[in-house]
Amino acid sequence: MAEDDSSPQKSLGEIFELTKAYAKQETVDPIKGLWKFVAFGLGAAVVGAMAIGLLIVGILRLLQTETGQHLTGSLTWVPYLITLVITLIVIALAVVSITNRKGTER
């Protein structure tokens, strides 16, 4: 007697393989594609943070060297205060930019 190609075991095996392939296609593959964007975003965040940090240090050194004799003696803390205020302004702008997204719904 010839074996039937449409046996229930074979059909169930095909359904299982199709379901597994579909689940992989719809879940695992998109997540793998997202890793590239996450890596680029993380790299950009690190480079951006380093750039802002170096800019803040540069502003501090500029204030310390270019103010001459005006900020010496008991006023040596003034460049640090100015740099702190600038840093707080940059942080506030970042927070406002993140929290005040118009047109996007969560």
C-alpha positions as CSV (number, residue, x, y, z in Angstrom):
1,M,0.0,0.0,0.0
2,A,1.4,3.4,-0.9
3,E,2.0,6.0,1.8
4,D,-0.3,9.1,1.6
5,D,1.6,12.4,1.4
6,S,-1.1,14.2,3.3
7,S,-0.8,12.3,6.5
8,P,-1.9,14.1,9.7
9,Q,1.7,13.9,11.2
10,K,3.2,15.5,8.1
11,S,0.6,18.2,8.0
12,L,1.1,19.0,11.7
13,G,4.9,19.1,11.1
14,E,4.5,21.5,8.2
15,I,2.1,23.7,10.3
16,F,4.7,23.7,13.1
17,E,7.5,24.7,10.8
18,L,5.5,27.4,9.1
19,T,4.5,28.8,12.5
20,K,8.1,28.8,13.7
21,A,9.3,30.5,10.5
22,Y,6.5,33.1,10.7
23,A,7.3,33.9,14.4
24,K,11.0,34.2,13.5
25,Q,10.2,36.5,10.6
26,E,7.9,38.7,12.6
27,T,9.8,38.9,15.9
28,V,13.5,37.9,15.8
29,D,14.4,39.4,12.4
30,P,13.1,43.0,13.1
31,I,14.8,42.9,16.5
32,K,18.1,42.0,14.8
33,G,17.6,44.9,12.4
34,L,17.0,47.3,15.3
35,W,20.4,46.6,16.9
36,K,22.1,48.6,14.2
37,F,20.0,51.6,15.0
38,V,20.5,51.2,18.7
39,A,24.3,50.9,18.2
40,F,24.4,54.1,16.1
41,G,22.2,55.9,18.6
42,L,24.3,54.9,21.5
43,G,27.5,55.8,19.7
44,A,26.0,59.2,18.9
45,A,24.9,59.8,22.5
46,V,28.4,58.9,23.8
47,V,30.2,61.2,21.2
48,G,27.7,64.0,21.9
49,A,28.1,63.8,25.6
50,M,31.9,63.9,25.2
51,A,31.6,66.9,22.9
52,I,29.4,68.8,25.3
53,G,31.8,67.9,28.2
54,L,34.8,69.1,26.3
55,L,32.9,72.3,25.3
56,I,32.1,73.0,28.9
57,V,35.7,72.5,30.0
58,G,36.8,74.7,27.1
59,I,34.5,77.5,28.3
60,L,35.9,77.2,31.8
61,R,39.5,77.4,30.6
62,L,38.6,80.3,28.3
63,L,37.1,82.2,31.2
64,Q,40.0,81.4,33.4
65,T,42.7,82.6,31.0
66,E,41.0,85.4,29.1
67,T,39.6,87.5,32.0
68,G,43.1,88.5,33.0
69,Q,43.5,90.1,36.4
70,H,39.7,90.6,36.8
71,L,38.9,87.2,38.2
72,T,41.9,86.5,40.5
73,G,42.3,86.4,44.2
74,S,39.0,86.0,45.9
75,L,37.1,85.9,42.6
76,T,38.6,82.7,41.2
77,W,35.3,80.9,41.8
78,V,33.4,83.1,39.3
79,P,34.4,81.1,36.1
80,Y,33.2,77.9,37.8
81,L,29.9,79.5,38.6
82,I,29.5,80.8,35.0
83,T,30.3,77.4,33.7
84,L,27.9,75.7,36.1
85,V,25.1,78.1,34.9
86,I,25.9,77.3,31.3
87,T,25.8,73.6,32.0
88,L,22.5,73.9,33.8
89,I,21.1,75.8,30.8
90,V,22.2,73.0,28.5
91,I,20.7,70.4,30.7
92,A,17.4,72.3,30.9
93,L,17.3,72.7,27.1
94,A,17.8,68.9,26.7
95,V,15.1,68.1,29.2
96,V,12.7,70.5,27.6
97,S,13.5,69.1,24.2
98,I,12.9,65.5,25.4
99,T,9.7,66.2,27.3
100,N,8.1,68.7,25.0
101,R,7.6,66.7,21.8
102,K,4.7,68.1,19.9
103,G,2.8,65.9,17.5
104,T,3.8,62.6,19.1
105,E,1.5,60.6,21.2
106,R,2.6,58.1,23.8
